[in-house]
């Protein structure tokens, strides 16, 4: 039986460090600066024989309504409402401060089991702060050091005591193999509407949004189901030109976004309708193509466009001109505000995923190969033209092909592009990256003694 634990507390007490410790890898961004975490992030945690969902949250802060801090606090309160238990964390080296007492009242009113955790308790420096935590009135504090992996056994037993009915047997039953989950990363420049789009797709305010650019920092994963297929969708930080990324936190956020791209199956590149296909948009698409991910281009804020048919036709022509290396990439107009185009977007994601996984039989490939090379043989070069023998597809994801030939270095790049475009058209591989490698056959006489 699984359960959910939310980690809450004021900024910079070590919530994300404990989250990373419980999930066993660095998922949440960690830095000495306060307020790094903004959205709530979920992960599958393991502590002894316990398996549960752990939720990292933004730091509790008092703030004016409608401010960014207030919206962050609303996300934390939503995490508490959805949790089975709450880990309320304080900094043992600083002790209990007034804001801790304020938010301890909020946690107490939730009615959820609460475990007070005094973090940074390594050595004796945190003893006073741990004892001070008793005055919060939330029970006996658990002394840990998330950074140094100390006190995890005490946290284990505290969870057992707080949730006796849910921690008896938390190992999930695996009666059958789960269907594949399509991993989708939403990327783009800052403030193009990535979080708003995902919230509209989910039908809830799951992710923090607002007019401020750069709200999202961590690559936040959310689960979604559409027409019987399961998706894990990653919201990512906005990607600016490298020369403009100066702050350490933004560099960390960009690194997290790039990791989301590398481990995604499909990447949705979100461009803004009013300024689509700027240089940075093209750089992002080139990055996704180099990583070999399936690509869908979505035009956001479509509700602001007046002449929609005319504008869409113009954008399609511009995309075909600027993205010649990805001929046929899907283009979808969407609006996170109204929900327009979301069904088409999900259909395009599924189609792109299927193309990305497509395999072609060797027999069909070589029939096509013979016709194509006969119709347009490779150009002659010094020493004679290269001889192309046969082709095979060793892998998909993305579709990758190997041509066995002689004098591979004599085949010009233009002829390789010709073969890739012919492959794309013949076997219906629109928009997906295609890898084509030329490999020279071993000479059977090269090692024979003269």
C-alpha positions as a Markdown table, in Angstrom:
| # | Residue | x | y | z |
|---|---|---|---|---|
| 1 | Unk | 0.0 | 0.0 | 0.0 |
| 2 | Unk | 1.6 | 3.3 | -1.1 |
| 3 | Unk | 1.4 | 6.6 | 0.7 |
| 4 | Unk | 2.4 | 10.2 | 0.1 |
| 5 | Unk | 4.6 | 12.4 | 2.2 |
| 6 | Unk | 5.0 | 16.2 | 1.7 |
| 7 | Unk | 8.2 | 17.9 | 2.9 |
| 8 | Unk | 7.5 | 21.5 | 4.0 |
| 9 | Unk | 9.2 | 24.3 | 5.9 |
| 10 | Unk | 10.6 | 27.7 | 5.4 |
| 11 | Unk | 13.2 | 28.4 | 2.7 |
| 12 | Unk | 16.7 | 27.0 | 2.8 |
| 13 | Unk | 16.2 | 24.4 | 5.6 |
| 14 | Unk | 17.2 | 21.5 | 3.4 |
| 15 | Unk | 13.9 | 20.2 | 2.0 |
| 16 | Unk | 15.3 | 19.5 | -1.5 |
| 17 | Unk | 18.4 | 17.8 | -0.1 |
| 18 | Unk | 16.2 | 15.4 | 1.9 |
| 19 | Unk | 14.0 | 14.9 | -1.2 |
| 20 | Unk | 17.0 | 13.9 | -3.3 |
| 21 | Unk | 18.2 | 11.6 | -0.5 |
| 22 | Unk | 14.9 | 9.8 | -0.4 |
| 23 | Unk | 14.6 | 9.3 | -4.1 |
| 24 | Unk | 18.2 | 8.2 | -4.4 |
| 25 | Unk | 19.3 | 10.7 | -7.0 |
| 26 | Unk | 19.6 | 14.5 | -7.7 |
| 27 | Unk | 16.2 | 15.4 | -9.0 |
| 28 | Unk | 15.6 | 18.7 | -7.3 |
| 29 | Unk | 17.9 | 21.6 | -7.7 |
| 30 | Unk | 19.9 | 22.4 | -4.6 |
| 31 | Unk | 21.8 | 25.6 | -3.8 |
| 32 | Unk | 22.8 | 27.7 | -0.8 |
| 33 | Unk | 20.5 | 30.5 | -2.0 |
| 34 | Unk | 17.0 | 30.5 | -0.4 |
| 35 | Unk | 13.9 | 30.0 | -2.5 |
| 36 | Unk | 15.4 | 27.7 | -5.2 |
| 37 | Unk | 12.3 | 25.4 | -5.3 |
| 38 | Unk | 9.1 | 27.0 | -6.6 |
| 39 | Unk | 6.9 | 24.3 | -7.9 |
| 40 | Unk | 6.1 | 21.1 | -6.0 |
| 41 | Unk | 8.0 | 18.1 | -7.3 |
| 42 | Unk | 7.1 | 14.4 | -6.8 |
| 43 | Unk | 9.4 | 11.4 | -6.7 |
| 44 | Unk | 9.3 | 7.8 | -5.8 |
| 45 | Unk | 11.1 | 7.4 | -2.5 |
| 46 | Unk | 12.7 | 4.5 | -0.8 |
| 47 | Unk | 13.5 | 4.3 | 2.9 |
| 48 | Unk | 14.3 | 0.8 | 4.3 |
| 49 | Unk | 11.4 | -1.4 | 3.1 |
| 50 | Unk | 9.1 | 1.6 | 2.7 |
| 51 | Unk | 8.1 | 2.7 | -0.8 |
| 52 | Unk | 6.2 | 6.0 | -1.1 |
| 53 | Unk | 5.7 | 9.2 | -3.0 |
| 54 | Unk | 7.6 | 12.2 | -1.6 |
| 55 | Unk | 6.7 | 15.8 | -2.5 |
| 56 | Unk | 9.3 | 18.6 | -2.4 |
| 57 | Unk | 7.7 | 22.0 | -1.9 |
| 58 | Unk | 8.6 | 25.7 | -2.0 |
| 59 | Unk | 9.6 | 27.3 | 1.3 |
| 60 | Unk | 6.8 | 28.8 | 3.4 |
| 61 | Unk | 6.9 | 32.6 | 3.3 |
| 62 | Unk | 4.5 | 35.3 | 4.4 |
| 63 | Unk | 3.6 | 37.4 | 1.3 |
| 64 | Unk | 1.0 | 39.7 | -0.2 |
| 65 | Unk | -1.9 | 38.1 | -2.1 |
| 66 | Unk | -1.3 | 37.5 | -5.9 |
| 67 | Unk | 2.5 | 37.8 | -5.5 |
| 68 | Unk | 4.8 | 35.1 | -6.7 |
| 69 | Unk | 5.6 | 34.0 | -3.1 |
| 70 | Unk | 1.9 | 33.7 | -2.4 |
| 71 | Unk | 1.3 | 31.5 | -5.4 |
| 72 | Unk | 4.3 | 29.4 | -4.3 |
| 73 | Unk | 2.7 | 29.1 | -0.9 |
| 74 | Unk | -0.6 | 27.9 | -2.5 |
| 75 | Unk | 1.3 | 25.1 | -4.3 |
| 76 | Unk | 2.7 | 24.0 | -0.9 |
| 77 | Unk | -0.7 | 24.1 | 0.7 |
| 78 | Unk | -2.0 | 21.9 | -2.2 |
| 79 | Unk | 0.8 | 19.4 | -1.5 |
| 80 | Unk | -0.2 | 19.2 | 2.2 |
| 81 | Unk | -3.8 | 18.7 | 1.2 |
| 82 | Unk | -2.9 | 15.8 | -1.0 |
| 83 | Unk | -0.4 | 14.1 | 1.4 |
| 84 | Unk | -1.0 | 11.3 | 3.9 |
| 85 | Unk | 1.7 | 12.8 | 6.2 |
| 86 | Unk | 3.7 | 15.9 | 6.5 |
| 87 | Unk | 7.4 | 16.3 | 7.3 |
| 88 | Unk | 7.8 | 19.7 | 8.8 |
| 89 | Unk | 11.5 | 20.7 | 8.6 |
| 90 | Unk | 13.4 | 23.2 | 10.6 |
| 91 | Unk | 17.1 | 24.2 | 10.6 |
| 92 | Unk | 18.5 | 22.8 | 13.8 |
| 93 | Unk | 21.5 | 25.1 | 13.7 |
| 94 | Unk | 19.2 | 28.2 | 13.7 |
| 95 | Unk | 16.5 | 26.8 | 15.9 |
| 96 | Unk | 12.9 | 27.7 | 15.8 |
| 97 | Unk | 12.2 | 31.2 | 14.4 |
| 98 | Unk | 8.8 | 33.0 | 14.4 |
| 99 | Unk | 7.9 | 32.0 | 10.9 |
| 100 | Unk | 8.3 | 28.4 | 11.9 |
| 101 | Unk | 5.7 | 28.9 | 14.6 |
| 102 | Unk | 3.3 | 30.6 | 12.1 |
| 103 | Unk | 3.5 | 27.8 | 9.6 |
| 104 | Unk | 3.4 | 25.0 | 12.2 |
| 105 | Unk | -0.1 | 26.3 | 13.0 |
| 106 | Unk | -1.0 | 25.9 | 9.3 |
| 107 | Unk | 0.3 | 22.3 | 9.2 |
| 108 | Unk | -1.5 | 21.5 | 12.5 |
| 109 | Unk | -4.8 | 22.7 | 11.1 |
| 110 | Unk | -4.5 | 20.4 | 8.1 |
| 111 | Unk | -5.2 | 17.4 | 10.4 |
| 112 | Unk | -2.5 | 15.3 | 8.8 |
| 113 | Unk | 0.1 | 13.3 | 10.8 |
| 114 | Unk | 3.1 | 15.6 | 11.2 |
| 115 | Unk | 6.8 | 14.6 | 11.7 |
| 116 | Unk | 9.0 | 17.4 | 12.9 |
| 117 | Unk | 12.5 | 17.0 | 11.4 |
| 118 | Unk | 15.4 | 19.0 | 12.7 |
| 119 | Unk | 17.8 | 19.0 | 9.8 |
| 120 | Unk | 21.5 | 19.9 | 9.8 |
| 121 | Unk | 21.9 | 18.1 | 13.1 |
| 122 | Unk | 25.3 | 16.6 | 12.3 |
| 123 | Unk | 27.7 | 16.9 | 15.3 |
| 124 | Unk | 26.6 | 18.8 | 18.4 |
| 125 | Unk | 25.9 | 22.2 | 16.8 |
| 126 | Unk | 22.2 | 21.3 | 16.2 |
| 127 | Unk | 21.4 | 20.0 | 19.7 |
| 128 | Unk | 19.9 | 23.2 | 21.0 |
| 129 | Unk | 17.7 | 23.7 | 17.9 |
| 130 | Unk | 16.4 | 20.2 | 18.1 |
| 131 | Unk | 15.3 | 20.6 | 21.7 |
| 132 | Unk | 13.8 | 24.0 | 20.8 |
| 133 | Unk | 11.6 | 22.3 | 18.3 |
| 134 | Unk | 9.5 | 20.8 | 21.1 |
| 135 | Unk | 7.8 | 24.1 | 21.6 |
| 136 | Unk | 6.1 | 23.8 | 18.2 |
| 137 | Unk | 3.7 | 21.3 | 19.8 |
| 138 | Unk | 4.0 | 18.8 | 17.0 |
| 139 | Unk | 5.6 | 16.0 | 18.8 |
| 140 | Unk | 9.1 | 14.7 | 19.3 |
| 141 | Unk | 11.5 | 16.1 | 16.7 |
| 142 | Unk | 13.7 | 13.7 | 14.6 |
| 143 | Unk | 17.3 | 14.8 | 14.3 |
| 144 | Unk | 18.8 | 14.2 | 10.8 |
| 145 | Unk | 21.4 | 15.4 | 8.4 |
| 146 | Unk | 20.0 | 15.0 | 4.9 |
| 147 | Unk | 23.3 | 16.1 | 3.4 |
| 148 | Unk | 25.4 | 13.5 | 5.4 |
| 149 | Unk | 22.7 | 10.8 | 5.4 |
| 150 | Unk | 22.4 | 10.7 | 9.2 |
| 151 | Unk | 19.2 | 10.0 | 11.2 |
| 152 | Unk | 17.4 | 8.2 | 8.3 |
| 153 | Unk | 16.7 | 5.2 | 10.5 |
| 154 | Unk | 14.9 | 7.5 | 13.0 |
| 155 | Unk | 12.9 | 9.1 | 10.2 |
| 156 | Unk | 11.9 | 5.5 | 9.1 |
| 157 | Unk | 10.5 | 4.7 | 12.5 |
| 158 | Unk | 8.7 | 8.1 | 12.7 |
| 159 | Unk | 7.0 | 7.3 | 9.4 |
| 160 | Unk | 6.0 | 3.9 | 10.7 |
| 161 | Unk | 4.5 | 5.4 | 13.8 |
| 162 | Unk | 2.7 | 8.2 | 12.0 |
| 163 | Unk | 1.1 | 5.9 | 9.3 |
| 164 | Unk | 0.8 | 2.5 | 10.9 |
| 165 | Unk | -1.9 | 1.3 | 8.5 |
| 166 | Unk | -0.2 | 2.4 | 5.4 |
| 167 | Unk | 3.4 | 1.3 | 6.1 |
| 168 | Unk | 2.7 | -2.4 | 6.9 |
| 169 | Unk | 3.4 | -3.6 | 3.3 |
| 170 | Unk | 4.3 | -0.8 | 0.9 |
| 171 | Unk | 6.0 | -2.9 | -1.7 |
| 172 | Unk | 3.8 | -2.5 | -4.8 |
| 173 | Unk | 2.3 | -5.6 | -6.4 |
| 174 | Unk | 3.5 | -6.2 | -9.9 |
| 175 | Unk | 0.9 | -8.6 | -11.4 |
| 176 | Unk | 1.7 | -7.6 | -14.9 |
| 177 | Unk | 4.0 | -5.5 | -17.0 |
| 178 | Unk | 2.9 | -1.8 | -17.0 |
| 179 | Unk | 2.4 | -0.3 | -20.5 |
| 180 | Unk | 5.1 | 2.0 | -21.7 |
| 181 | Unk | 4.9 | 5.6 | -20.5 |
| 182 | Unk | 5.6 | 8.2 | -23.2 |
| 183 | Unk | 8.0 | 10.8 | -21.7 |
| 184 | Unk | 7.4 | 14.3 | -23.1 |
| 185 | Unk | 9.5 | 17.4 | -22.4 |
| 186 | Unk | 8.0 | 20.8 | -23.1 |
| 187 | Unk | 10.8 | 23.3 | -23.9 |
| 188 | Unk | 11.1 | 26.8 | -25.2 |
| 189 | Unk | 12.2 | 30.3 | -24.5 |
| 190 | Unk | 11.2 | 31.9 | -21.2 |
| 191 | Unk | 7.6 | 33.0 | -20.8 |
| 192 | Unk | 6.2 | 31.3 | -23.9 |
| 193 | Unk | 3.5 | 29.6 | -21.8 |
| 194 | Unk | 4.9 | 26.1 | -21.0 |
| 195 | Unk | 3.5 | 25.8 | -17.5 |
| 196 | Unk | 0.1 | 27.4 | -18.5 |
| 197 | Unk | -0.2 | 24.8 | -21.3 |
| 198 | Unk | 0.5 | 21.9 | -19.1 |
| 199 | Unk | -2.0 | 23.2 | -16.4 |
| 200 | Unk | -4.7 | 23.4 | -19.1 |
| 201 | Unk | -3.9 | 19.9 | -20.3 |
| 202 | Unk | -4.2 | 18.5 | -16.8 |
| 203 | Unk | -7.3 | 20.6 | -15.9 |
| 204 | Unk | -5.8 | 21.9 | -12.7 |
| 205 | Unk | -3.3 | 24.6 | -11.5 |
| 206 | Unk | -0.6 | 21.9 | -10.9 |
| 207 | Unk | 2.3 | 24.2 | -11.9 |
| 208 | Unk | 3.2 | 27.7 | -10.8 |
| 209 | Unk | 2.4 | 30.3 | -13.4 |
| 210 | Unk | 2.4 | 34.1 | -13.7 |
| 211 | Unk | 3.5 | 37.0 | -15.8 |
| 212 | Unk | 7.0 | 36.9 | -14.5 |
| 213 | Unk | 9.6 | 35.3 | -16.8 |
| 214 | Unk | 11.7 | 32.5 | -15.5 |
| 215 | Unk | 9.3 | 31.2 | -12.8 |
| 216 | Unk | 10.0 | 27.5 | -13.5 |
| 217 | Unk | 13.4 | 26.2 | -12.4 |
| 218 | Unk | 13.2 | 22.5 | -11.8 |
| 219 | Unk | 12.1 | 20.2 | -14.6 |
| 220 | Unk | 8.8 | 19.1 | -13.0 |
| 221 | Unk | 7.3 | 15.8 | -14.1 |
| 222 | Unk | 3.5 | 15.3 | -14.0 |
| 223 | Unk | 1.5 | 12.2 | -15.0 |
| 224 | Unk | -1.3 | 12.4 | -17.7 |
| 225 | Unk | -3.5 | 9.9 | -19.5 |
| 226 | Unk | -5.0 | 10.6 | -22.9 |
| 227 | Unk | -7.2 | 8.1 | -24.8 |
| 228 | Unk | -5.8 | 5.1 | -22.9 |
| 229 | Unk | -2.1 | 6.1 | -23.2 |
| 230 | Unk | 0.0 | 7.2 | -20.3 |
| 231 | Unk | 2.3 | 10.2 | -20.4 |
| 232 | Unk | 4.9 | 11.7 | -18.1 |
| 233 | Unk | 5.2 | 15.4 | -19.1 |
| 234 | Unk | 8.1 | 17.5 | -18.0 |
| 235 | Unk | 7.8 | 21.2 | -17.5 |
| 236 | Unk | 11.2 | 22.9 | -18.0 |
| 237 | Unk | 12.9 | 26.2 | -17.4 |
| 238 | Unk | 13.0 | 28.7 | -20.3 |
| 239 | Unk | 16.1 | 28.4 | -22.4 |
| 240 | Unk | 17.9 | 31.6 | -23.3 |
| 241 | Unk | 21.0 | 32.2 | -25.3 |
| 242 | Unk | 24.0 | 30.9 | -23.4 |
| 243 | Unk | 25.6 | 34.4 | -23.4 |
| 244 | Unk | 22.7 | 35.7 | -21.4 |
| 245 | Unk | 22.8 | 33.0 | -18.7 |
| 246 | Unk | 24.8 | 34.5 | -15.9 |
| 247 | Unk | 23.3 | 33.5 | -12.6 |
| 248 | Unk | 24.3 | 30.1 | -11.1 |
| 249 | Unk | 20.6 | 29.2 | -10.4 |
| 250 | Unk | 19.7 | 29.8 | -14.1 |
| 251 | Unk | 22.6 | 27.6 | -15.2 |
| 252 | Unk | 21.4 | 24.8 | -12.9 |
| 253 | Unk | 17.8 | 25.2 | -14.2 |
| 254 | Unk | 19.0 | 25.1 | -17.8 |
| 255 | Unk | 21.0 | 22.0 | -17.1 |
| 256 | Unk | 17.9 | 20.4 | -15.6 |
| 257 | Unk | 16.0 | 21.3 | -18.8 |
| 258 | Unk | 18.6 | 19.8 | -21.0 |
| 259 | Unk | 18.5 | 16.6 | -19.0 |
| 260 | Unk | 14.8 | 16.4 | -19.5 |
| 261 | Unk | 15.4 | 16.7 | -23.3 |
| 262 | Unk | 18.0 | 14.0 | -23.2 |
| 263 | Unk | 15.8 | 11.5 | -21.4 |
| 264 | Unk | 12.5 | 12.4 | -23.2 |
| 265 | Unk | 10.9 | 10.3 | -26.0 |
| 266 | Unk | 9.1 | 13.3 | -27.6 |
| 267 | Unk | 10.1 | 17.0 | -27.2 |
| 268 | Unk | 7.5 | 19.7 | -27.8 |
| 269 | Unk | 9.2 | 22.9 | -28.7 |
| 270 | Unk | 6.9 | 25.8 | -27.8 |
| 271 | Unk | 7.3 | 29.0 | -29.9 |
| 272 | Unk | 5.3 | 32.2 | -29.4 |
| 273 | Unk | 2.9 | 33.1 | -32.1 |
| 274 | Unk | 4.0 | 36.7 | -32.2 |
| 275 | Unk | 7.7 | 35.9 | -32.5 |
| 276 | Unk | 7.9 | 32.3 | -33.8 |
| 277 | Unk | 11.2 | 30.8 | -35.1 |
| 278 | Unk | 13.5 | 33.4 | -33.8 |
| 279 | Unk | 17.2 | 32.4 | -33.7 |
| 280 | Unk | 16.8 | 31.0 | -30.2 |
| 281 | Unk | 13.9 | 28.8 | -31.3 |
| 282 | Unk | 16.0 | 27.4 | -34.1 |
| 283 | Unk | 18.9 | 26.7 | -31.7 |
| 284 | Unk | 16.5 | 24.8 | -29.4 |
| 285 | Unk | 15.1 | 22.7 | -32.3 |
| 286 | Unk | 18.7 | 22.0 | -33.5 |
| 287 | Unk | 19.6 | 20.8 | -30.0 |
| 288 | Unk | 16.6 | 18.5 | -29.9 |
| 289 | Unk | 17.5 | 17.1 | -33.3 |
| 290 | Unk | 21.1 | 16.5 | -32.2 |
| 291 | Unk | 19.8 | 14.6 | -29.2 |
| 292 | Unk | 17.8 | 12.4 | -31.6 |
| 293 | Unk | 14.4 | 13.0 | -29.9 |
| 294 | Unk | 11.0 | 13.0 | -31.7 |
| 295 | Unk | 10.0 | 16.6 | -32.3 |
| 296 | Unk | 6.6 | 18.5 | -32.3 |
| 297 | Unk | 6.6 | 22.2 | -32.8 |
| 298 | Unk | 3.7 | 24.0 | -31.0 |
| 299 | Unk | 2.7 | 27.7 | -31.5 |
| 300 | Unk | 1.5 | 29.1 | -28.2 |
| 301 | Unk | -0.8 | 32.0 | -27.4 |
| 302 | Unk | -2.9 | 31.3 | -30.5 |
| 303 | Unk | -5.9 | 33.0 | -28.9 |
| 304 | Unk | -4.1 | 36.3 | -29.5 |
| 305 | Unk | -3.8 | 35.7 | -33.3 |
| 306 | Unk | -6.5 | 37.4 | -35.4 |
| 307 | Unk | -6.2 | 36.0 | -39.0 |
| 308 | Unk | -5.6 | 32.4 | -37.9 |
| 309 | Unk | -5.7 | 30.6 | -41.2 |
| 310 | Unk | -3.4 | 33.1 | -42.9 |
| 311 | Unk | -1.0 | 33.2 | -40.0 |
| 312 | Unk | -0.8 | 29.4 | -39.7 |
| 313 | Unk | 0.0 | 29.0 | -43.4 |
| 314 | Unk | 2.7 | 31.6 | -43.2 |
| 315 | Unk | 4.2 | 29.9 | -40.1 |
| 316 | Unk | 4.2 | 26.5 | -41.8 |
| 317 | Unk | 6.0 | 27.9 | -44.9 |
| 318 | Unk | 8.6 | 29.6 | -42.6 |
| 319 | Unk | 9.1 | 26.4 | -40.7 |
| 320 | Unk | 9.7 | 24.4 | -43.8 |
| 321 | Unk | 12.2 | 26.9 | -45.0 |
| 322 | Unk | 14.1 | 27.2 | -41.8 |
| 323 | Unk | 13.9 | 23.5 | -40.7 |
| 324 | Unk | 14.8 | 21.8 | -43.9 |
| 325 | Unk | 16.7 | 19.1 | -42.0 |
| 326 | Unk | 13.4 | 18.0 | -40.3 |
| 327 | Unk | 11.0 | 18.0 | -43.3 |
| 328 | Unk | 7.5 | 17.2 | -42.2 |
| 329 | Unk | 7.9 | 18.0 | -38.5 |
| 330 | Unk | 4.4 | 18.4 | -37.0 |
| 331 | Unk | 3.2 | 22.0 | -36.4 |
| 332 | Unk | 0.3 | 22.6 | -34.0 |
| 333 | Unk | -1.3 | 25.9 | -32.9 |
| 334 | Unk | -2.4 | 25.8 | -29.2 |
| 335 | Unk | -3.6 | 28.1 | -26.5 |
| 336 | Unk | -3.0 | 27.4 | -22.8 |
| 337 | Unk | -5.5 | 30.0 | -21.9 |
| 338 | Unk | -8.5 | 28.6 | -23.8 |
| 339 | Unk | -7.4 | 25.0 | -24.4 |
| 340 | Unk | -7.6 | 25.3 | -28.1 |
| 341 | Unk | -5.5 | 22.8 | -30.1 |
| 342 | Unk | -4.7 | 20.5 | -27.1 |
| 343 | Unk | -6.4 | 17.4 | -28.7 |
| 344 | Unk | -4.4 | 18.0 | -31.9 |
| 345 | Unk | -1.2 | 18.4 | -29.8 |
| 346 | Unk | -1.7 | 15.1 | -28.0 |
| 347 | Unk | -2.4 | 13.4 | -31.3 |
| 348 | Unk | 0.8 | 14.9 | -32.8 |
| 349 | Unk | 2.8 | 13.7 | -29.9 |
| 350 | Unk | 1.5 | 10.1 | -30.3 |
| 351 | Unk | 2.2 | 10.2 | -34.0 |
| 352 | Unk | 5.7 | 11.6 | -33.6 |
| 353 | Unk | 6.4 | 8.9 | -31.0 |
| 354 | Unk | 5.2 | 6.1 | -33.3 |
| 355 | Unk | 7.4 | 7.4 | -36.2 |
| 356 | Unk | 10.4 | 7.7 | -33.8 |
| 357 | Unk | 10.0 | 4.0 | -33.0 |
| 358 | Unk | 9.4 | 2.8 | -36.6 |
| 359 | Unk | 11.5 | 0.0 | -38.0 |
| 360 | Unk | 11.8 | -1.0 | -41.7 |
| 361 | Unk | 12.5 | -4.5 | -42.8 |
| 362 | Unk | 15.9 | -5.1 | -44.4 |
| 363 | Unk | 14.3 | -6.5 | -47.6 |
| 364 | Unk | 12.1 | -3.5 | -48.1 |
| 365 | Unk | 15.1 | -1.2 | -47.4 |
| 366 | Unk | 17.3 | -2.8 | -50.0 |
| 367 | Unk | 14.6 | -2.8 | -52.7 |
| 368 | Unk | 14.3 | 0.9 | -52.1 |
| 369 | Unk | 18.0 | 1.3 | -51.9 |
| 370 | Unk | 18.7 | -0.4 | -55.2 |
| 371 | Unk | 16.1 | 1.8 | -57.0 |
| 372 | Unk | 17.3 | 5.0 | -55.4 |
| 373 | Unk | 21.0 | 4.5 | -56.1 |
| 374 | Unk | 20.3 | 3.4 | -59.7 |
| 375 | Unk | 18.2 | 6.5 | -60.3 |
| 376 | Unk | 20.8 | 8.8 | -58.8 |
| 377 | Unk | 24.2 | 7.2 | -58.2 |
| 378 | Unk | 26.8 | 8.9 | -56.0 |
| 379 | Unk | 29.0 | 11.4 | -57.9 |
| 380 | Unk | 32.4 | 10.4 | -59.2 |
| 381 | Unk | 35.5 | 11.3 | -57.2 |
| 382 | Unk | 39.2 | 11.0 | -57.6 |
| 383 | Unk | 40.1 | 7.4 | -57.7 |
| 384 | Unk | 36.7 | 6.3 | -59.0 |
| 385 | Unk | 33.1 | 6.6 | -57.6 |
| 386 | Unk | 32.3 | 4.9 | -54.2 |
| 387 | Unk | 30.3 | 1.7 | -54.4 |
| 388 | Unk | 27.2 | 1.5 | -52.2 |
| 389 | Unk | 26.5 | -2.2 | -51.5 |
| 390 | Unk | 23.5 | -2.5 | -49.1 |
| 391 | Unk | 21.6 | -0.9 | -46.2 |
| 392 | Unk | 20.2 | -2.0 | -42.9 |
| 393 | Unk | 18.4 | -0.5 | -39.9 |
| 394 | Unk | 20.2 | -1.5 | -36.6 |
| 395 | Unk | 18.0 | 0.5 | -34.3 |
| 396 | Unk | 15.1 | 2.9 | -34.0 |
| 397 | Unk | 14.5 | 5.8 | -31.5 |
| 398 | Unk | 15.5 | 7.6 | -33.7 |
| 399 | Unk | 15.4 | 5.6 | -36.9 |
| 400 | Unk | 19.1 | 4.8 | -37.7 |
| 401 | Unk | 20.5 | 3.3 | -40.9 |
| 402 | Unk | 23.9 | 1.9 | -41.9 |
| 403 | Unk | 25.1 | 1.8 | -45.5 |
| 404 | Unk | 27.9 | -0.6 | -46.2 |
| 405 | Unk | 30.1 | 0.7 | -49.0 |
| 406 | Unk | 33.6 | 1.4 | -50.3 |
| 407 | Unk | 35.3 | 4.7 | -49.9 |
| 408 | Unk | 32.8 | 6.2 | -47.4 |
| 409 | Unk | 34.9 | 9.4 | -47.2 |
| 410 | Unk | 34.3 | 10.1 | -50.9 |
| 411 | Unk | 30.5 | 10.3 | -50.5 |
| 412 | Unk | 29.6 | 14.1 | -50.3 |
| 413 | Unk | 27.3 | 15.5 | -47.6 |
| 414 | Unk | 24.8 | 16.6 | -50.3 |
| 415 | Unk | 24.4 | 12.9 | -51.4 |
| 416 | Unk | 23.8 | 11.8 | -47.7 |
| 417 | Unk | 21.1 | 14.5 | -47.5 |
| 418 | Unk | 19.6 | 13.1 | -50.7 |
| 419 | Unk | 19.4 | 9.6 | -49.2 |
| 420 | Unk | 18.0 | 10.9 | -45.9 |
| 421 | Unk | 15.2 | 12.8 | -47.7 |
| 422 | Unk | 14.5 | 9.8 | -49.9 |
| 423 | Unk | 14.2 | 7.6 | -46.8 |
| 424 | Unk | 11.9 | 10.0 | -45.1 |
| 425 | Unk | 9.6 | 10.1 | -48.1 |
| 426 | Unk | 9.6 | 6.4 | -49.0 |
| 427 | Unk | 9.0 | 5.0 | -45.5 |
| 428 | Unk | 6.9 | 7.8 | -44.0 |
| 429 | Unk | 9.3 | 9.2 | -41.5 |
| 430 | Unk | 8.2 | 12.9 | -41.3 |
| 431 | Unk | 9.8 | 15.3 | -39.0 |
| 432 | Unk | 11.8 | 12.7 | -36.9 |
| 433 | Unk | 15.6 | 12.9 | -36.8 |
| 434 | Unk | 17.2 | 10.2 | -39.0 |
| 435 | Unk | 20.7 | 8.9 | -38.5 |
| 436 | Unk | 22.6 | 7.7 | -41.5 |
| 437 | Unk | 26.1 | 6.1 | -41.2 |
| 438 | Unk | 28.3 | 5.0 | -44.0 |
| 439 | Unk | 30.6 | 2.1 | -43.1 |
| 440 | Unk | 33.3 | 0.6 | -45.2 |
| 441 | Unk | 33.3 | -3.2 | -45.7 |
| 442 | Unk | 36.4 | -5.0 | -44.5 |
| 443 | Unk | 38.8 | -5.9 | -47.3 |
| 444 | Unk | 39.2 | -9.8 | -47.2 |
| 445 | Unk | 42.6 | -9.5 | -48.9 |
| 446 | Unk | 44.0 | -6.8 | -46.6 |
| 447 | Unk | 45.7 | -9.3 | -44.2 |
| 448 | Unk | 46.7 | -11.9 | -46.8 |
| 449 | Unk | 50.4 | -12.4 | -47.0 |
| 450 | Unk | 52.0 | -11.4 | -50.2 |
